[in-house]
Amino acid sequence: MEKHIETVASLPLENTPTTYPQIKKADLLPHPESRLDSMEMKETPLSDSTIPYRDLTSVTSKKESISRLIAKLDVENSIRYQRTVEDTYCNVYSYDYCYFSRVYLPTVWWTEESLKKMAQGQEVEAVFEQTVDRIYSSAITDWFAEWGPNFGWEKMDTADEIQKKVNENGGIGIICAKRREKGLSGHIVPVVPETDQHKAYRENGVVVYPLQSQAGKLNYNYFSEVRKDWWNDELYSSFVFYYHE
């Protein structure tokens, strides 16, 4: 596995990470080799003008465009997201899903030195393996608590709550779990709006397993009941639900 961030760098926060509004997104520029039919340049945004962005015009347009985005990314078949002997790519798929949904989720994040410079008002450019490094799902679980509010993320408490928000507002939901064994990847999955064909799993009218979309050991454009409440597996030490408009 390549060099990556295991522990999210912190700054001395006074109650809230929005103490540091000067901390900006750690986005690299799109690269021509970053494509759905390629395994290359996964750390950069996809370079493909045919991928639809989430249409923010209305709730209906948001949800319809998310369905088109899931169909276009086609996580079940696109080469970019297929597992290898060494790795799976839940974080890459989640990043791409959020990027085209006009929401920030890191696939690379600032080094501790870079964060300190920005906190002091210095300008820092995102340069791979210099000012930013890859960040995987275990560290992203901590990133949400540390930095998520800075970028519009709101913590949710239950699967039912996050599915309702996604359905009613056409927003972006994420479930992220931290691996118990340090150094191993956790898991991260978008929670997506229900459609006529694809539904969350409910018991007594309450969502138990949200409708999700994932890359991983197995890739699913949509799933709910098949993986149960995977985030409660003993492999994981903690998990979070987060939502973004």
Backbone hydrogen bonds in HBPLUS format (Angstrom, degrees):
<---DONOR---> <-ACCEPTOR-->    atom                        ^
c    i                          cat <-CA-CA->   ^        H-A-AA   ^      H-
h    n   atom  resd res      DA  || num        DHA   H-A  angle D-A-AA Bond
n    s   type  num  typ     dist DA aas  dist angle  dist       angle   num
A0005-ILE N   A0134-ARG O   2.70 MM 129  6.01 160.9  1.73 161.2 165.7     1
A0013-LEU N   A0011-LEU O   2.78 MM   2  5.70 103.8  2.37 121.6 105.7     2
A0019-THR N   A0016-THR O   3.08 MM   3  5.91 151.6  2.16 120.0 123.9     3
A0020-TYR N   A0017-PRO O   3.01 MM   3  5.99 175.5  2.01 127.5 128.9     4
A0023-ILE N   A0020-TYR O   3.14 MM   3  5.86 172.1  2.14 122.5 124.8     5
A0034-SER N   A0031-HIS O   2.84 MM   3  5.26 163.9  1.87 121.0 126.3     6
A0047-SER N   A0034-SER O   2.84 MM  13  5.66 172.5  1.85 162.7 161.1     7
A0038-SER N   A0035-ARG O   3.28 MM   3  5.26 153.0  2.36 110.9 109.5     8
A0080-ARG N   A0036-LEU O   3.09 MM  44  5.05 160.4  2.13 137.3 136.4     9
A0044-THR N   A0041-MET O   3.23 MM   3  5.79 169.1  2.24 115.8 119.1    10
A0051-ILE N   A0048-ASP O   3.32 MM   3  5.98 172.2  2.33 118.5 120.8    11
A0054-ARG N   A0100-PHE O   2.73 MM  46  6.24 144.8  1.85 156.6 163.6    12
A0062-LYS N   A0058-SER O   2.90 MM   4  6.08 151.9  1.98 147.1 155.2    13
A0063-LYS N   A0059-VAL O   3.04 MM   4  6.30 166.8  2.06 154.7 156.7    14
A0064-GLU N   A0060-THR O   2.93 MM   4  6.08 165.1  1.95 155.2 159.8    15
A0065-SER N   A0061-SER O   2.96 MM   4  5.90 156.8  2.02 140.0 146.5    16
A0066-ILE N   A0062-LYS O   2.97 MM   4  6.18 144.4  2.10 143.1 153.1    17
A0067-SER N   A0063-LYS O   3.12 MM   4  6.38 154.8  2.19 144.7 150.4    18
A0068-ARG N   A0064-GLU O   3.12 MM   4  6.47 151.2  2.21 141.3 149.1    19
A0069-LEU N   A0065-SER O   2.87 MM   4  6.08 149.5  1.96 141.7 150.5    20
A0070-ILE N   A0066-ILE O   2.91 MM   4  6.19 162.3  1.94 155.6 158.7    21
A0071-ALA N   A0067-SER O   3.08 MM   4  6.27 157.6  2.13 143.5 149.7    22
A0072-LYS N   A0068-ARG O   2.89 MM   4  6.11 151.8  1.97 145.6 153.6    23
A0073-LEU N   A0069-LEU O   2.85 MM   4  6.06 172.9  1.86 161.9 163.0    24
A0074-ASP N   A0070-ILE O   2.98 MM   4  5.93 150.0  2.07 139.7 148.4    25
A0077-ASN N   A0074-ASP O   2.95 MM   3  5.76 146.1  2.07 123.2 131.0    26
A0078-SER N   A0074-ASP O   2.89 MM   4  5.79 163.2  1.92 164.8 168.0    27
A0081-TYR N   A0078-SER O   3.26 MM   3  6.00 149.0  2.36 117.6 123.5    28
A0082-GLN N   A0079-ILE O   3.17 MM   3  5.39 166.4  2.19 114.0 118.2    29
A0084-THR N   A0087-ASP O   2.88 MM   3  5.25 169.6  1.89 158.8 162.4    30
A0093-TYR N   A0089-TYR O   3.11 MM   4  6.38 169.8  2.12 155.1 156.9    31
A0094-SER N   A0090-CYS O   2.98 MM   4  6.10 161.9  2.01 145.7 151.3    32
A0095-TYR N   A0091-ASN O   2.91 MM   4  5.98 153.2  1.99 139.7 147.3    33
A0096-ASP N   A0092-VAL O   2.93 MM   4  6.19 165.4  1.95 152.6 156.3    34
A0097-TYR N   A0093-TYR O   2.86 MM   4  6.05 164.6  1.89 154.0 158.5    35
A0098-CYS N   A0094-SER O   2.97 MM   4  6.13 160.6  2.00 146.0 151.1    36
A0099-TYR N   A0095-TYR O   2.76 MM   4  5.90 160.6  1.80 154.8 161.2    37
A0100-PHE N   A0096-ASP O   3.08 MM   4  6.24 169.3  2.09 154.7 155.5    38
A0101-SER N   A0098-CYS O   3.03 MM   3  4.79 137.0  2.22  92.4 105.4    39
A0103-VAL N   A0098-CYS O   2.93 MM   5  5.05 166.1  1.94 150.1 149.6    40
A0102-ARG N   A0099-TYR O   3.17 MM   3  5.26 157.5  2.22 104.3 108.3    41
A0135-ILE N   A0107-THR O   3.06 MM  28  5.47 155.3  2.12 129.3 126.9    42
A0109-TRP N   A0133-ASP O   2.87 MM  24  5.71 153.1  1.94 158.3 162.6    43
A0133-ASP N   A0109-TRP O   3.03 MM  24  5.71 154.8  2.10 152.6 154.0    44
A0111-THR N   A0131-THR O   2.95 MM  20  5.69 155.8  2.01 145.4 143.0    45
A0115-LEU N   A0111-THR O   3.02 MM   4  6.36 161.2  2.06 157.2 161.6    46
A0116-LYS N   A0112-GLU O   3.08 MM   4  6.33 159.4  2.13 150.1 155.1    47
A0117-LYS N   A0113-GLU O   3.07 MM   4  6.33 155.5  2.13 147.1 153.5    48
A0118-MET N   A0114-SER O   3.02 MM   4  6.31 163.6  2.04 154.3 158.1    49
A0119-ALA N   A0115-LEU O   2.91 MM   4  6.09 156.7  1.97 149.4 156.3    50
A0120-GLN N   A0116-LYS O   3.16 MM   4  6.37 132.2  2.40 136.3 147.7    51
A0120-GLN N   A0117-LYS O   3.09 MM   3  5.17 133.9  2.32  96.5 109.3    52
A0122-GLN N   A0117-LYS O   2.93 MM   5  5.25 155.0  1.99 151.4 143.2    53
A0121-GLY N   A0118-MET O   2.86 MM   3  4.94 158.6  1.91 107.3 113.0    54
A0130-GLN N   A0127-VAL O   3.00 MM   3  5.43 149.9  2.09 138.7 135.5    55
A0131-THR N   A0127-VAL O   2.93 MM   4  5.23 147.3  2.04 139.9 150.5    56
A0132-VAL N   A0127-VAL O   3.26 MM   5  5.96 153.9  2.34 144.0 139.1    57
A0129-GLU N   A0132-VAL O   2.71 MM   3  5.51 134.8  1.91 155.9 168.2    58
A0140-ILE N   A0136-TYR O   2.90 MM   4  6.09 147.6  2.01 147.1 156.7    59
A0141-THR N   A0137-SER O   2.97 MM   4  6.15 143.5  2.11 146.4 153.3    60
A0143-TRP N   A0139-ALA O   2.86 MM   4  6.14 148.7  1.96 143.2 153.6    61
A0144-PHE N   A0140-ILE O   3.01 MM   4  6.23 151.6  2.09 153.5 155.9    62
A0146-GLU N   A0142-ASP O   3.06 MM   4  6.28 160.6  2.10 153.5 159.7    63
A0147-TRP N   A0143-TRP O   2.63 MM   4  5.45 172.0  1.64 159.4 162.0    64
A0148-GLY N   A0143-TRP O   3.22 MM   5  6.44 134.3  2.44 137.2 140.8    65
A0148-GLY N   A0144-PHE O   2.89 MM   4  4.17 131.5  2.13 106.0 118.6    66
A0150-ASN N   A0147-TRP O   2.94 MM   3  5.42 133.0  2.16 115.2 128.1    67
A0151-PHE N   A0148-GLY O   2.90 MM   3  5.43 148.7  2.00 115.8 124.9    68
A0153-TRP N   A0148-GLY O   3.08 MM   5  4.98 165.2  2.10 132.0 127.3    69
A0152-GLY N   A0149-PRO O   3.32 MM   3  5.09 168.4  2.33 106.1 104.2    70
A0154-GLU N   A0243-TYR O   2.76 MM  89  5.15 158.7  1.80 151.0 158.5    71
A0243-TYR N   A0154-GLU O   2.81 MM  89  5.15 155.7  1.86 144.1 152.4    72
A0156-MET N   A0241-PHE O   2.90 MM  85  5.16 174.3  1.90 136.5 136.9    73
A0162-ILE N   A0158-THR O   3.15 MM   4  6.44 163.8  2.18 149.8 153.1    74
A0163-GLN N   A0159-ALA O   3.06 MM   4  6.19 159.6  2.11 147.7 153.3    75
A0164-LYS N   A0160-ASP O   3.05 MM   4  6.18 159.0  2.09 147.6 153.3    76
A0165-LYS N   A0161-GLU O   3.10 MM   4  6.34 161.7  2.13 149.5 153.9    77
A0166-VAL N   A0162-ILE O   3.07 MM   4  6.23 163.8  2.09 147.4 151.7    78
A0167-ASN N   A0163-GLN O   2.90 MM   4  6.04 163.2  1.93 150.6 155.6    79
A0168-GLU N   A0164-LYS O   2.82 MM   4  5.87 168.6  1.83 155.1 158.5    80
A0169-ASN N   A0165-LYS O   2.98 MM   4  5.78 151.0  2.07 144.4 150.7    81
A0170-GLY N   A0166-VAL O   2.92 MM   4  5.08 137.6  2.10 131.3 138.3    82
A0172-ILE N   A0244-HIS O   2.79 MM  72  5.11 172.3  1.79 160.8 162.1    83
A0244-HIS N   A0172-ILE O   2.83 MM  72  5.11 147.5  1.94 147.0 156.5    84
A0191-VAL N   A0173-GLY O   2.84 MM  18  4.61 160.7  1.88 111.5 116.9    85
A0174-ILE N   A0242-TYR O   2.86 MM  68  5.28 148.8  1.95 158.2 160.9    86
A0242-TYR N   A0174-ILE O   2.96 MM  68  5.28 162.3  1.99 152.2 157.3    87
A0175-ILE N   A0189-VAL O   2.90 MM  14  5.31 161.3  1.93 156.5 162.8    88
A0189-VAL N   A0175-ILE O   2.90 MM  14  5.31 157.1  1.96 154.3 161.7    89
A0176-CYS N   A0240-VAL O   3.02 MM  64  5.42 162.4  2.05 152.7 158.0    90
A0240-VAL N   A0176-CYS O   2.82 MM  64  5.42 146.9  1.93 150.8 162.0    91
A0177-ALA N   A0187-HIS O   2.82 MM  10  5.30 166.1  1.84 162.5 166.0    92
A0187-HIS N   A0177-ALA O   3.13 MM  10  5.30 156.0  2.19 137.0 141.9    93
A0178-LYS N   A0238-SER O   2.84 MM  60  5.40 160.9  1.87 149.0 155.4    94
A0237-SER N   A0178-LYS O   2.79 MM  59  5.78 145.5  1.91 153.1 164.7    95
A0180-ARG N   A0235-LEU O   2.72 MM  55  5.70 170.0  1.73 155.6 152.0    96
A0184-LEU N   A0181-GLU O   3.24 MM   3  6.03 161.0  2.28 141.9 144.0    97
A0213-SER N   A0190-PRO O   3.19 MM  23  5.71 142.2  2.34 152.1 156.4    98
A0192-VAL N   A0211-LEU O   2.87 MM  19  5.77 155.6  1.93 142.3 150.4    99
A0195-THR N   A0198-HIS O   2.90 MM   3  5.05 163.9  1.92 150.3 155.0   100
A0201-TYR N   A0209-TYR O   2.89 MM   8  5.09 168.7  1.90 157.6 158.1   101
A0208-VAL N   A0201-TYR O   2.85 MM   7  5.89 167.9  1.87 156.2 160.1   102
A0209-TYR N   A0201-TYR O   3.25 MM   8  5.09 166.5  2.27 138.2 142.2   103
A0203-GLU N   A0206-VAL O   2.90 MM   3  5.33 154.9  1.97 147.1 148.9   104
A0206-VAL N   A0203-GLU O   3.08 MM   3  5.33 165.3  2.11 111.6 116.1   105
A0212-GLN N   A0223-PHE O   2.77 MM  11  5.33 170.1  1.77 163.6 167.1   106
A0223-PHE N   A0212-GLN O   2.91 MM  11  5.33 134.0  2.12 141.7 145.9   107
A0214-GLN N   A0220-TYR O   2.93 MM   6  5.37 154.9  1.99 149.1 157.1   108
A0220-TYR N   A0214-GLN O   2.97 MM   6  5.37 153.8  2.04 142.8 151.1   109
A0228-LYS N   A0225-GLU O   3.04 MM   3  5.02 159.8  2.08 106.9 113.3   110
A0232-ASN N   A0229-ASP O   2.96 MM   3  5.83 166.7  1.98 128.5 132.7   111
A0233-ASP N   A0230-TRP O   3.01 MM   3  5.43 161.6  2.05 117.8 120.1   112
A0236-TYR N   A0233-ASP O   3.02 MM   3  5.93 165.3  2.05 127.0 130.1   113
